[in-house]
Amino acid sequence: MQKPKSKVAARSAARAVAPRVRAAARRPRYGQAEVREIFRRFAVQRPEPKGELEHVNAFTLLVAVVLSAQATDAGVNKATRPLFAVADTPQKMLALGEARLGDYVKTIGLWRNKTKNVLALCEALIRDHGGAVPADRDALTKLPGVGRKTANVVLNIAFGQPTLAVDTHVFRIGNRLGLAPGKTPEEVEAAFLRIIPAEYLRHAHHWLILHGRYVCKARKPECAACVIADLCKAAEKTGAIPAPLVELAPLSADGAADEPAS
């Protein structure tokens, strides 16, 4: 009978294995060709994706995104349609005052704090930017009620910058699929930015949000309706795997070597 190892020997063996375990955990789950194919299919499925928050200019987009925190886009749109009809500039919004603005948005969650933030950001826009929405992340995140996600949405939609806003859907997909795992939105954003091919980055966050909202849902992902189901390496998968949306280019054994034909 083999004698059990001493505690010192066991610890030494564990230390020897640990670096290999950490390296395996850091190893990408998807090869470059697989990632490119995933976003190529998203592009075929939705060539010109649009955000679902209704707006008429950069300012109303900014307000809509601020109001959308912990609220649905549909709920925000219902409140902002009449609001933006009478107040589509910081000056007009500020002129409404807290009570009248509150009447427009009181159906939205946390509306009291959001009302104060919207009026405060209007003041800041007029004071610091001549009433215009800045096309700069640092300037945007200095505005009341504006965080990195909100700034990224505005930069992407209003100014066409290739930013990636991590909401609950993008965060879930990054971790569930193992495409861009991270413990914080910032980590997931950085991970996605490292792997998404440059030509797909402009619309990537729209594709990911819409995919998470309508297909890769939180409680029950609809794998049978998923255009990337055959590429997905998520631990939880349900339903049948459909045929690819378009013919796959050949992949290497690890999915990393062969690029799709141009």
C-alpha positions in Angstrom: 0.0 0.0 0.0 1.3 3.4 -1.0 2.1 5.6 2.0 0.2 9.0 2.1 2.3 12.0 1.3 3.4 14.2 4.1 1.7 17.6 4.6 4.8 19.4 3.4 5.0 17.3 0.2 1.3 17.8 -0.4 1.7 21.6 -0.1 4.6 21.5 -2.5 2.7 19.5 -5.0 -0.2 22.0 -4.7 2.1 24.9 -5.3 3.5 23.3 -8.4 0.0 22.7 -9.8 -1.4 26.1 -9.0 0.4 28.1 -11.7 -1.0 25.7 -14.4 -4.5 26.0 -12.9 -4.3 29.8 -13.0 -2.9 29.7 -16.6 -5.8 27.5 -17.7 -8.3 29.8 -16.1 -6.9 32.8 -18.0 -6.8 30.9 -21.3 -9.4 32.3 -23.7 -12.4 30.0 -24.1 -12.9 31.1 -27.8 -10.3 31.4 -30.6 -10.1 34.5 -32.7 -11.9 32.9 -35.6 -14.8 31.9 -33.3 -15.1 35.4 -31.9 -15.1 36.9 -35.4 -17.7 34.4 -36.5 -19.9 35.2 -33.6 -19.9 39.0 -34.3 -20.2 38.3 -38.1 -23.5 36.5 -37.5 -24.7 39.3 -35.2 -23.9 41.7 -38.1 -25.8 39.6 -40.6 -28.8 39.2 -38.3 -29.0 43.0 -37.5 -26.9 45.0 -40.0 -28.0 48.4 -38.5 -29.0 47.8 -34.9 -30.5 50.7 -33.0 -30.9 51.5 -29.3 -34.5 51.3 -28.1 -34.5 54.5 -26.1 -36.4 57.2 -28.1 -34.6 60.5 -28.5 -34.4 63.5 -30.9 -30.9 64.7 -30.2 -27.8 64.1 -28.1 -29.3 65.9 -25.1 -32.5 64.0 -25.1 -30.5 60.7 -25.5 -28.5 61.7 -22.5 -31.6 62.4 -20.4 -33.2 59.2 -21.5 -30.2 57.1 -20.5 -30.0 58.7 -17.1 -33.7 58.0 -16.6 -33.4 54.4 -17.7 -31.3 53.3 -14.8 -33.2 50.4 -13.0 -36.1 51.0 -15.4 -37.2 49.5 -18.7 -36.7 51.3 -22.0 -40.4 50.9 -22.8 -41.3 52.6 -19.5 -38.9 55.5 -20.1 -40.1 56.0 -23.7 -43.7 56.3 -22.5 -42.7 59.1 -20.1 -40.3 60.9 -22.4 -42.4 61.2 -25.5 -44.5 64.0 -24.1 -41.5 65.4 -22.2 -39.2 65.7 -25.2 -42.0 67.3 -27.2 -41.8 70.4 -24.9 -38.2 70.2 -23.6 -35.5 69.1 -26.0 -32.7 71.4 -24.8 -31.1 71.9 -21.4 -32.6 75.4 -21.2 -36.2 74.2 -21.8 -35.7 71.3 -19.4 -34.4 73.6 -16.7 -37.3 76.0 -17.3 -39.8 73.3 -16.4 -38.6 73.2 -12.8 -38.5 70.2 -10.5 -42.3 69.9 -9.9 -43.3 70.0 -13.6 -40.4 67.7 -14.7 -41.4 65.3 -11.9 -45.0 65.1 -13.3 -43.6 63.8 -16.6 -41.3 61.2 -15.2 -43.1 60.0 -12.0 -43.9 56.7 -13.6 -40.2 55.8 -13.7 -38.5 54.2 -10.8 -36.4 56.5 -8.5 -38.0 59.4 -10.3 -37.4 62.0 -7.5 -33.6 61.5 -7.5 -33.5 61.3 -11.3 -35.5 64.6 -11.6 -32.9 66.3 -9.5 -30.0 64.8 -11.5 -31.5 65.8 -14.8 -31.9 69.4 -13.7 -28.4 69.4 -12.2 -26.9 68.1 -15.4 -28.8 70.7 -17.4 -27.2 73.4 -15.2 -23.8 71.8 -15.8 -24.3 71.6 -19.5 -25.3 75.3 -19.7 -22.5 76.4 -17.4 -19.6 74.3 -18.6 -20.5 73.4 -22.2 -22.6 76.1 -23.6 -25.7 73.8 -23.5 -24.1 71.2 -25.8 -23.5 67.6 -24.9 -19.7 67.0 -24.9 -18.3 64.2 -27.0 -15.8 63.2 -24.3 -16.1 60.5 -21.7 -14.3 62.3 -18.9 -16.5 65.4 -19.4 -19.7 63.3 -19.6 -18.9 61.4 -16.4 -18.4 64.7 -14.5 -22.1 65.5 -15.1 -24.6 64.7 -12.3 -26.1 61.2 -12.6 -23.8 60.2 -15.5 -21.6 57.1 -15.1 -19.3 55.3 -17.5 -22.1 53.1 -19.0 -24.3 56.2 -19.7 -21.3 58.0 -21.2 -20.5 55.1 -23.4 -24.1 54.9 -24.7 -24.1 58.6 -25.6 -20.7 58.5 -27.2 -21.7 55.5 -29.3 -25.2 56.5 -30.4 -24.9 60.3 -30.6 -21.3 60.6 -31.8 -20.6 57.3 -33.5 -17.6 56.3 -31.3 -16.7 52.6 -30.9 -17.5 52.4 -27.2 -19.0 49.4 -25.4 -21.6 50.1 -22.7 -21.9 47.2 -20.2 -25.5 46.9 -18.9 -26.9 43.8 -17.2 -27.4 42.0 -20.5 -23.8 42.6 -21.7 -22.4 41.6 -18.3 -24.5 38.4 -18.3 -23.4 37.4 -21.8 -19.8 38.1 -21.2 -19.8 35.8 -18.1 -22.3 33.2 -19.2 -20.7 32.5 -22.5 -17.2 33.0 -21.2 -16.6 35.5 -24.0 -15.5 38.3 -21.7 -15.6 37.1 -18.1 -15.2 39.7 -15.3 -16.4 40.5 -11.8 -17.2 44.1 -12.6 -18.7 46.0 -15.6 -15.3 47.6 -16.1 -13.6 44.2 -16.3 -16.2 42.8 -18.8 -15.9 46.0 -20.9 -12.1 45.6 -21.0 -12.3 41.9 -21.9 -14.8 42.6 -24.7 -12.6 45.4 -26.1 -9.6 43.0 -26.2 -11.4 40.4 -28.4 -14.0 42.2 -30.6 -12.6 42.7 -34.1 -12.3 46.4 -34.9 -14.8 46.3 -37.8 -17.6 45.1 -35.4 -16.9 47.3 -32.5 -19.2 50.2 -33.6 -22.4 48.1 -33.1 -21.1 45.4 -30.7 -22.9 46.7 -27.6 -26.2 47.0 -29.5 -25.9 43.4 -30.7 -25.0 42.1 -27.2 -27.8 44.0 -25.5 -30.5 42.9 -28.0 -29.2 39.3 -27.9 -29.4 39.3 -24.1 -32.8 41.0 -24.0 -34.5 38.8 -26.5 -32.6 35.5 -26.8 -29.9 34.9 -24.1 -32.3 35.8 -21.3 -31.5 35.8 -17.7 -33.9 33.1 -16.5 -34.2 30.9 -19.6 -32.0 31.4 -22.6 -33.8 30.5 -25.8 -31.0 28.5 -27.4 -33.3 27.2 -30.2 -33.6 30.8 -31.5 -29.9 31.6 -31.1 -27.8 32.4 -34.2 -24.6 31.5 -32.3 -25.8 28.4 -30.4 -23.5 26.0 -32.2 -20.5 28.2 -31.2 -21.7 28.9 -27.7 -19.6 27.4 -24.8 -21.9 28.4 -22.0 -22.3 25.8 -19.3 -26.1 26.2 -19.3 -27.8 25.6 -22.6 -31.4 24.7 -23.4 -33.3 23.4 -26.4 -32.1 22.3 -29.8 -29.1 23.9 -31.6 -30.2 25.4 -34.9 -28.2 25.4 -38.1 -25.8 28.3 -38.5 -27.3 31.5 -39.9 -24.8 31.4 -42.8 -22.1 28.9 -43.8 -19.2 28.6 -41.4 -15.7 29.2 -42.5 -13.5 26.3 -41.4 -12.0 26.5 -38.0 -8.9 24.9 -36.6 -9.1 22.2 -34.0 -9.0 24.8 -31.2 -11.0 27.4 -33.2 -8.2 29.8 -33.3 -6.2 29.4 -36.5 -8.3 29.7 -39.6 -9.9 33.1 -40.4 -13.2 33.3 -42.3 -12.7 33.8 -46.0 -13.2 37.5 -47.0 
